[in-house]
Amino acid sequence: MTTPVNLNRFRKDKARATKRATADANAVRFGRSKADKALDRARTDQAERGLDGHKVTDEPDA
């Protein structure tokens, strides 16, 4: 005679496997490489520095 199978565990394991497969597929489709993230961060920092350089201050120039 075979051992009984816990159907709740089987159902949950199947759901986990499906979620994991979906997550892996999304990571491939939407994931960004470290170089892409660094490039985006560098561009954002450069844009912020450019804006800060053009900031108008309320202090009068002597």
PyMOL Python script that loads the backbone (N, CA, C, O; Angstrom):
from pymol import cmd

cmd.read_pdbstr("""\
ATOM      1  N   MET A   1       0.837  -1.176   0.000  1.00  0.00           N
ATOM      2  CA  MET A   1       0.000   0.000   0.000  1.00  0.00           C
ATOM      3  C   MET A   1       0.887   1.247   0.000  1.00  0.00           C
ATOM      4  O   MET A   1       1.938   1.265   0.641  1.00  0.00           O
ATOM      5  N   THR A   2       0.474   2.256  -0.699  1.00  0.00           N
ATOM      6  CA  THR A   2       1.281   3.471  -0.796  1.00  0.00           C
ATOM      7  C   THR A   2       1.018   4.384   0.386  1.00  0.00           C
ATOM      8  O   THR A   2       0.034   4.238   1.112  1.00  0.00           O
ATOM      9  N   THR A   3       1.919   5.320   0.554  1.00  0.00           N
ATOM     10  CA  THR A   3       1.759   6.259   1.666  1.00  0.00           C
ATOM     11  C   THR A   3       0.748   7.336   1.285  1.00  0.00           C
ATOM     12  O   THR A   3       0.670   7.733   0.123  1.00  0.00           O
ATOM     13  N   PRO A   4      -0.014   7.800   2.246  1.00  0.00           N
ATOM     14  CA  PRO A   4      -1.005   8.843   1.946  1.00  0.00           C
ATOM     15  C   PRO A   4      -0.314  10.166   1.600  1.00  0.00           C
ATOM     16  O   PRO A   4       0.770  10.471   2.098  1.00  0.00           O
ATOM     17  N   VAL A   5      -0.962  10.925   0.750  1.00  0.00           N
ATOM     18  CA  VAL A   5      -0.413  12.200   0.293  1.00  0.00           C
ATOM     19  C   VAL A   5      -1.255  13.320   0.889  1.00  0.00           C
ATOM     20  O   VAL A   5      -2.484  13.296   0.818  1.00  0.00           O
ATOM     21  N   ASN A   6      -0.583  14.293   1.472  1.00  0.00           N
ATOM     22  CA  ASN A   6      -1.286  15.450   2.007  1.00  0.00           C
ATOM     23  C   ASN A   6      -1.612  16.379   0.837  1.00  0.00           C
ATOM     24  O   ASN A   6      -0.714  16.989   0.258  1.00  0.00           O
ATOM     25  N   LEU A   7      -2.875  16.483   0.495  1.00  0.00           N
ATOM     26  CA  LEU A   7      -3.277  17.253  -0.679  1.00  0.00           C
ATOM     27  C   LEU A   7      -3.044  18.749  -0.490  1.00  0.00           C
ATOM     28  O   LEU A   7      -2.761  19.455  -1.457  1.00  0.00           O
ATOM     29  N   ASN A   8      -3.158  19.233   0.728  1.00  0.00           N
ATOM     30  CA  ASN A   8      -2.891  20.656   0.972  1.00  0.00           C
ATOM     31  C   ASN A   8      -1.431  20.979   0.684  1.00  0.00           C
ATOM     32  O   ASN A   8      -1.125  21.998   0.064  1.00  0.00           O
ATOM     33  N   ARG A   9      -0.542  20.119   1.129  1.00  0.00           N
ATOM     34  CA  ARG A   9       0.883  20.341   0.878  1.00  0.00           C
ATOM     35  C   ARG A   9       1.178  20.272  -0.619  1.00  0.00           C
ATOM     36  O   ARG A   9       1.944  21.081  -1.144  1.00  0.00           O
ATOM     37  N   PHE A  10       0.572  19.309  -1.299  1.00  0.00           N
ATOM     38  CA  PHE A  10       0.763  19.177  -2.743  1.00  0.00           C
ATOM     39  C   PHE A  10       0.278  20.443  -3.461  1.00  0.00           C
ATOM     40  O   PHE A  10       0.953  20.944  -4.359  1.00  0.00           O
ATOM     41  N   ARG A  11      -0.878  20.952  -3.069  1.00  0.00           N
ATOM     42  CA  ARG A  11      -1.444  22.148  -3.688  1.00  0.00           C
ATOM     43  C   ARG A  11      -0.546  23.356  -3.446  1.00  0.00           C
ATOM     44  O   ARG A  11      -0.297  24.138  -4.364  1.00  0.00           O
ATOM     45  N   LYS A  12      -0.062  23.512  -2.224  1.00  0.00           N
ATOM     46  CA  LYS A  12       0.805  24.646  -1.889  1.00  0.00           C
ATOM     47  C   LYS A  12       2.152  24.544  -2.605  1.00  0.00           C
ATOM     48  O   LYS A  12       2.677  25.550  -3.082  1.00  0.00           O
ATOM     49  N   ASP A  13       2.710  23.345  -2.681  1.00  0.00           N
ATOM     50  CA  ASP A  13       3.979  23.164  -3.399  1.00  0.00           C
ATOM     51  C   ASP A  13       3.829  23.503  -4.877  1.00  0.00           C
ATOM     52  O   ASP A  13       4.708  24.123  -5.474  1.00  0.00           O
ATOM     53  N   LYS A  14       2.712  23.094  -5.455  1.00  0.00           N
ATOM     54  CA  LYS A  14       2.462  23.392  -6.860  1.00  0.00           C
ATOM     55  C   LYS A  14       2.325  24.906  -7.062  1.00  0.00           C
ATOM     56  O   LYS A  14       2.848  25.447  -8.035  1.00  0.00           O
ATOM     57  N   ALA A  15       1.631  25.588  -6.157  1.00  0.00           N
ATOM     58  CA  ALA A  15       1.465  27.044  -6.257  1.00  0.00           C
ATOM     59  C   ALA A  15       2.808  27.748  -6.106  1.00  0.00           C
ATOM     60  O   ALA A  15       3.084  28.715  -6.815  1.00  0.00           O
ATOM     61  N   ARG A  16       3.645  27.270  -5.186  1.00  0.00           N
ATOM     62  CA  ARG A  16       4.975  27.865  -5.000  1.00  0.00           C
ATOM     63  C   ARG A  16       5.827  27.705  -6.254  1.00  0.00           C
ATOM     64  O   ARG A  16       6.517  28.636  -6.668  1.00  0.00           O
ATOM     65  N   ALA A  17       5.774  26.530  -6.848  1.00  0.00           N
ATOM     66  CA  ALA A  17       6.560  26.285  -8.058  1.00  0.00           C
ATOM     67  C   ALA A  17       6.091  27.185  -9.197  1.00  0.00           C
ATOM     68  O   ALA A  17       6.908  27.704  -9.958  1.00  0.00           O
ATOM     69  N   THR A  18       4.794  27.366  -9.313  1.00  0.00           N
ATOM     70  CA  THR A  18       4.260  28.247 -10.357  1.00  0.00           C
ATOM     71  C   THR A  18       4.692  29.683 -10.122  1.00  0.00           C
ATOM     72  O   THR A  18       5.099  30.373 -11.057  1.00  0.00           O
ATOM     73  N   LYS A  19       4.605  30.139  -8.869  1.00  0.00           N
ATOM     74  CA  LYS A  19       5.030  31.503  -8.540  1.00  0.00           C
ATOM     75  C   LYS A  19       6.513  31.694  -8.810  1.00  0.00           C
ATOM     76  O   LYS A  19       6.924  32.727  -9.339  1.00  0.00           O
ATOM     77  N   ARG A  20       7.313  30.707  -8.451  1.00  0.00           N
ATOM     78  CA  ARG A  20       8.754  30.794  -8.660  1.00  0.00           C
ATOM     79  C   ARG A  20       9.073  30.881 -10.150  1.00  0.00           C
ATOM     80  O   ARG A  20       9.939  31.656 -10.555  1.00  0.00           O
ATOM     81  N   ALA A  21       8.382  30.093 -10.964  1.00  0.00           N
ATOM     82  CA  ALA A  21       8.604  30.126 -12.411  1.00  0.00           C
ATOM     83  C   ALA A  21       8.209  31.483 -12.985  1.00  0.00           C
ATOM     84  O   ALA A  21       8.903  32.019 -13.850  1.00  0.00           O
ATOM     85  N   THR A  22       7.099  32.037 -12.509  1.00  0.00           N
ATOM     86  CA  THR A  22       6.667  33.360 -12.969  1.00  0.00           C
ATOM     87  C   THR A  22       7.668  34.422 -12.549  1.00  0.00           C
ATOM     88  O   THR A  22       7.993  35.311 -13.336  1.00  0.00           O
ATOM     89  N   ALA A  23       8.157  34.342 -11.331  1.00  0.00           N
ATOM     90  CA  ALA A  23       9.133  35.320 -10.839  1.00  0.00           C
ATOM     91  C   ALA A  23      10.429  35.247 -11.639  1.00  0.00           C
ATOM     92  O   ALA A  23      11.016  36.279 -11.964  1.00  0.00           O
ATOM     93  N   ASP A  24      10.874  34.047 -11.955  1.00  0.00           N
ATOM     94  CA  ASP A  24      12.092  33.902 -12.757  1.00  0.00           C
ATOM     95  C   ASP A  24      11.906  34.486 -14.154  1.00  0.00           C
ATOM     96  O   ASP A  24      12.809  35.131 -14.687  1.00  0.00           O
ATOM     97  N   ALA A  25      10.740  34.260 -14.743  1.00  0.00           N
ATOM     98  CA  ALA A  25      10.470  34.807 -16.075  1.00  0.00           C
ATOM     99  C   ALA A  25      10.434  36.333 -16.029  1.00  0.00           C
ATOM    100  O   ALA A  25      10.947  36.995 -16.932  1.00  0.00           O
ATOM    101  N   ASN A  26       9.831  36.888 -14.982  1.00  0.00           N
ATOM    102  CA  ASN A  26       9.774  38.346 -14.854  1.00  0.00           C
ATOM    103  C   ASN A  26      11.155  38.932 -14.605  1.00  0.00           C
ATOM    104  O   ASN A  26      11.455  40.026 -15.083  1.00  0.00           O
ATOM    105  N   ALA A  27      11.984  38.235 -13.879  1.00  0.00           N
ATOM    106  CA  ALA A  27      13.339  38.728 -13.627  1.00  0.00           C
ATOM    107  C   ALA A  27      14.121  38.821 -14.930  1.00  0.00           C
ATOM    108  O   ALA A  27      14.915  39.742 -15.120  1.00  0.00           O
ATOM    109  N   VAL A  28      13.898  37.878 -15.812  1.00  0.00           N
ATOM    110  CA  VAL A  28      14.580  37.913 -17.108  1.00  0.00           C
ATOM    111  C   VAL A  28      14.023  39.043 -17.964  1.00  0.00           C
ATOM    112  O   VAL A  28      14.782  39.740 -18.637  1.00  0.00           O
ATOM    113  N   ARG A  29      12.712  39.230 -17.947  1.00  0.00           N
ATOM    114  CA  ARG A  29      12.083  40.239 -18.803  1.00  0.00           C
ATOM    115  C   ARG A  29      12.325  41.654 -18.304  1.00  0.00           C
ATOM    116  O   ARG A  29      12.620  42.546 -19.099  1.00  0.00           O
ATOM    117  N   PHE A  30      12.205  41.873 -16.998  1.00  0.00           N
ATOM    118  CA  PHE A  30      12.212  43.226 -16.467  1.00  0.00           C
ATOM    119  C   PHE A  30      13.443  43.564 -15.643  1.00  0.00           C
ATOM    120  O   PHE A  30      13.626  44.720 -15.261  1.00  0.00           O
ATOM    121  N   GLY A  31      14.276  42.599 -15.367  1.00  0.00           N
ATOM    122  CA  GLY A  31      15.454  42.850 -14.550  1.00  0.00           C
ATOM    123  C   GLY A  31      16.456  43.720 -15.283  1.00  0.00           C
ATOM    124  O   GLY A  31      16.563  43.678 -16.508  1.00  0.00           O
ATOM    125  N   ARG A  32      17.187  44.509 -14.511  1.00  0.00           N
ATOM    126  CA  ARG A  32      18.212  45.364 -15.102  1.00  0.00           C
ATOM    127  C   ARG A  32      19.561  44.936 -14.555  1.00  0.00           C
ATOM    128  O   ARG A  32      19.678  44.531 -13.398  1.00  0.00           O
ATOM    129  N   SER A  33      20.563  45.029 -15.388  1.00  0.00           N
ATOM    130  CA  SER A  33      21.889  44.627 -14.956  1.00  0.00           C
ATOM    131  C   SER A  33      22.471  45.699 -14.037  1.00  0.00           C
ATOM    132  O   SER A  33      21.960  46.816 -13.960  1.00  0.00           O
ATOM    133  N   LYS A  34      23.527  45.343 -13.356  1.00  0.00           N
ATOM    134  CA  LYS A  34      24.176  46.272 -12.442  1.00  0.00           C
ATOM    135  C   LYS A  34      24.724  47.478 -13.202  1.00  0.00           C
ATOM    136  O   LYS A  34      24.685  48.600 -12.696  1.00  0.00           O
ATOM    137  N   ALA A  35      25.228  47.256 -14.399  1.00  0.00           N
ATOM    138  CA  ALA A  35      25.758  48.352 -15.209  1.00  0.00           C
ATOM    139  C   ALA A  35      24.648  49.324 -15.605  1.00  0.00           C
ATOM    140  O   ALA A  35      24.855  50.537 -15.596  1.00  0.00           O
ATOM    141  N   ASP A  36      23.478  48.802 -15.949  1.00  0.00           N
ATOM    142  CA  ASP A  36      22.356  49.670 -16.302  1.00  0.00           C
ATOM    143  C   ASP A  36      21.925  50.524 -15.116  1.00  0.00           C
ATOM    144  O   ASP A  36      21.644  51.713 -15.266  1.00  0.00           O
ATOM    145  N   LYS A  37      21.877  49.911 -13.937  1.00  0.00           N
ATOM    146  CA  LYS A  37      21.498  50.660 -12.739  1.00  0.00           C
ATOM    147  C   LYS A  37      22.520  51.741 -12.431  1.00  0.00           C
ATOM    148  O   LYS A  37      22.147  52.860 -12.079  1.00  0.00           O
ATOM    149  N   ALA A  38      23.800  51.424 -12.557  1.00  0.00           N
ATOM    150  CA  ALA A  38      24.856  52.402 -12.275  1.00  0.00           C
ATOM    151  C   ALA A  38      24.804  53.547 -13.275  1.00  0.00           C
ATOM    152  O   ALA A  38      24.988  54.704 -12.897  1.00  0.00           O
ATOM    153  N   LEU A  39      24.559  53.246 -14.538  1.00  0.00           N
ATOM    154  CA  LEU A  39      24.463  54.287 -15.557  1.00  0.00           C
ATOM    155  C   LEU A  39      23.279  55.205 -15.278  1.00  0.00           C
ATOM    156  O   LEU A  39      23.398  56.425 -15.392  1.00  0.00           O
ATOM    157  N   ASP A  40      22.156  54.636 -14.920  1.00  0.00           N
ATOM    158  CA  ASP A  40      20.973  55.436 -14.606  1.00  0.00           C
ATOM    159  C   ASP A  40      21.225  56.314 -13.383  1.00  0.00           C
ATOM    160  O   ASP A  40      20.837  57.482 -13.361  1.00  0.00           O
ATOM    161  N   ARG A  41      21.877  55.750 -12.366  1.00  0.00           N
ATOM    162  CA  ARG A  41      22.192  56.510 -11.157  1.00  0.00           C
ATOM    163  C   ARG A  41      23.149  57.654 -11.482  1.00  0.00           C
ATOM    164  O   ARG A  41      22.984  58.758 -10.963  1.00  0.00           O
ATOM    165  N   ALA A  42      24.144  57.411 -12.328  1.00  0.00           N
ATOM    166  CA  ALA A  42      25.106  58.446 -12.698  1.00  0.00           C
ATOM    167  C   ALA A  42      24.420  59.565 -13.476  1.00  0.00           C
ATOM    168  O   ALA A  42      24.700  60.741 -13.243  1.00  0.00           O
ATOM    169  N   ARG A  43      23.537  59.216 -14.383  1.00  0.00           N
ATOM    170  CA  ARG A  43      22.815  60.241 -15.146  1.00  0.00           C
ATOM    171  C   ARG A  43      21.922  61.076 -14.233  1.00  0.00           C
ATOM    172  O   ARG A  43      21.839  62.294 -14.393  1.00  0.00           O
ATOM    173  N   THR A  44      21.261  60.439 -13.288  1.00  0.00           N
ATOM    174  CA  THR A  44      20.406  61.161 -12.352  1.00  0.00           C
ATOM    175  C   THR A  44      21.234  62.105 -11.494  1.00  0.00           C
ATOM    176  O   THR A  44      20.849  63.257 -11.294  1.00  0.00           O
ATOM    177  N   ASP A  45      22.364  61.634 -10.987  1.00  0.00           N
ATOM    178  CA  ASP A  45      23.237  62.483 -10.174  1.00  0.00           C
ATOM    179  C   ASP A  45      23.747  63.671 -10.975  1.00  0.00           C
ATOM    180  O   ASP A  45      23.804  64.786 -10.459  1.00  0.00           O
ATOM    181  N   GLN A  46      24.115  63.445 -12.225  1.00  0.00           N
ATOM    182  CA  GLN A  46      24.614  64.529 -13.068  1.00  0.00           C
ATOM    183  C   GLN A  46      23.508  65.553 -13.320  1.00  0.00           C
ATOM    184  O   GLN A  46      23.772  66.755 -13.296  1.00  0.00           O
ATOM    185  N   ALA A  47      22.295  65.110 -13.555  1.00  0.00           N
ATOM    186  CA  ALA A  47      21.182  66.028 -13.775  1.00  0.00           C
ATOM    187  C   ALA A  47      20.895  66.842 -12.515  1.00  0.00           C
ATOM    188  O   ALA A  47      20.620  68.039 -12.601  1.00  0.00           O
ATOM    189  N   GLU A  48      20.957  66.203 -11.350  1.00  0.00           N
ATOM    190  CA  GLU A  48      20.729  66.921 -10.094  1.00  0.00           C
ATOM    191  C   GLU A  48      21.812  67.965  -9.859  1.00  0.00           C
ATOM    192  O   GLU A  48      21.514  69.072  -9.409  1.00  0.00           O
ATOM    193  N   ARG A  49      23.065  67.629 -10.157  1.00  0.00           N
ATOM    194  CA  ARG A  49      24.149  68.600  -9.994  1.00  0.00           C
ATOM    195  C   ARG A  49      23.960  69.780 -10.945  1.00  0.00           C
ATOM    196  O   ARG A  49      24.225  70.924 -10.574  1.00  0.00           O
ATOM    197  N   GLY A  50      23.507  69.511 -12.158  1.00  0.00           N
ATOM    198  CA  GLY A  50      23.258  70.578 -13.113  1.00  0.00           C
ATOM    199  C   GLY A  50      22.152  71.502 -12.643  1.00  0.00           C
ATOM    200  O   GLY A  50      22.250  72.720 -12.794  1.00  0.00           O
ATOM    201  N   LEU A  51      21.105  70.933 -12.075  1.00  0.00           N
ATOM    202  CA  LEU A  51      20.015  71.758 -11.559  1.00  0.00           C
ATOM    203  C   LEU A  51      20.465  72.561 -10.346  1.00  0.00           C
ATOM    204  O   LEU A  51      20.098  73.728 -10.206  1.00  0.00           O
ATOM    205  N   ASP A  52      21.251  71.952  -9.473  1.00  0.00           N
ATOM    206  CA  ASP A  52      21.744  72.670  -8.298  1.00  0.00           C
ATOM    207  C   ASP A  52      22.650  73.823  -8.704  1.00  0.00           C
ATOM    208  O   ASP A  52      22.696  74.840  -8.012  1.00  0.00           O
ATOM    209  N   GLY A  53      23.362  73.686  -9.799  1.00  0.00           N
ATOM    210  CA  GLY A  53      24.242  74.749 -10.267  1.00  0.00           C
ATOM    211  C   GLY A  53      23.469  75.954 -10.775  1.00  0.00           C
ATOM    212  O   GLY A  53      23.998  77.066 -10.780  1.00  0.00           O
ATOM    213  N   HIS A  54      22.244  75.760 -11.195  1.00  0.00           N
ATOM    214  CA  HIS A  54      21.424  76.851 -11.716  1.00  0.00           C
ATOM    215  C   HIS A  54      20.409  77.350 -10.696  1.00  0.00           C
ATOM    216  O   HIS A  54      19.516  78.127 -11.033  1.00  0.00           O
ATOM    217  N   LYS A  55      20.544  76.909  -9.465  1.00  0.00           N
ATOM    218  CA  LYS A  55      19.591  77.285  -8.431  1.00  0.00           C
ATOM    219  C   LYS A  55      19.732  78.773  -8.115  1.00  0.00           C
ATOM    220  O   LYS A  55      20.846  79.284  -7.996  1.00  0.00           O
ATOM    221  N   VAL A  56      18.611  79.458  -7.981  1.00  0.00           N
ATOM    222  CA  VAL A  56      18.598  80.880  -7.655  1.00  0.00           C
ATOM    223  C   VAL A  56      18.529  81.004  -6.138  1.00  0.00           C
ATOM    224  O   VAL A  56      17.697  80.376  -5.484  1.00  0.00           O
ATOM    225  N   THR A  57      19.411  81.819  -5.600  1.00  0.00           N
ATOM    226  CA  THR A  57      19.412  82.033  -4.159  1.00  0.00           C
ATOM    227  C   THR A  57      18.760  83.373  -3.849  1.00  0.00           C
ATOM    228  O   THR A  57      18.724  84.261  -4.701  1.00  0.00           O
ATOM    229  N   ASP A  58      18.250  83.520  -2.643  1.00  0.00           N
ATOM    230  CA  ASP A  58      17.605  84.759  -2.226  1.00  0.00           C
ATOM    231  C   ASP A  58      18.600  85.766  -1.678  1.00  0.00           C
ATOM    232  O   ASP A  58      18.230  86.906  -1.395  1.00  0.00           O
ATOM    233  N   GLU A  59      19.844  85.369  -1.524  1.00  0.00           N
ATOM    234  CA  GLU A  59      20.845  86.274  -0.967  1.00  0.00           C
ATOM    235  C   GLU A  59      21.282  87.276  -2.032  1.00  0.00           C
ATOM    236  O   GLU A  59      21.600  86.883  -3.154  1.00  0.00           O
ATOM    237  N   PRO A  60      21.301  88.571  -1.690  1.00  0.00           N
ATOM    238  CA  PRO A  60      21.758  89.562  -2.675  1.00  0.00           C
ATOM    239  C   PRO A  60      23.271  89.504  -2.831  1.00  0.00           C
ATOM    240  O   PRO A  60      23.998  89.295  -1.859  1.00  0.00           O
ATOM    241  N   ASP A  61      23.734  89.687  -4.045  1.00  0.00           N
ATOM    242  CA  ASP A  61      25.168  89.736  -4.291  1.00  0.00           C
ATOM    243  C   ASP A  61      25.661  91.118  -3.912  1.00  0.00           C
ATOM    244  O   ASP A  61      25.038  92.118  -4.269  1.00  0.00           O
ATOM    245  N   ALA A  62      26.774  91.188  -3.193  1.00  0.00           N
ATOM    246  CA  ALA A  62      27.293  92.470  -2.709  1.00  0.00           C
ATOM    247  C   ALA A  62      27.809  93.265  -3.809  1.00  0.00           C
ATOM    248  O   ALA A  62      28.288  94.378  -3.595  1.00  0.00           O
TER     249      ALA A  62
END
""", "prot")
cmd.dss("prot")
cmd.show_as("cartoon", "prot")
cmd.util.cbc("prot")
cmd.orient("prot")
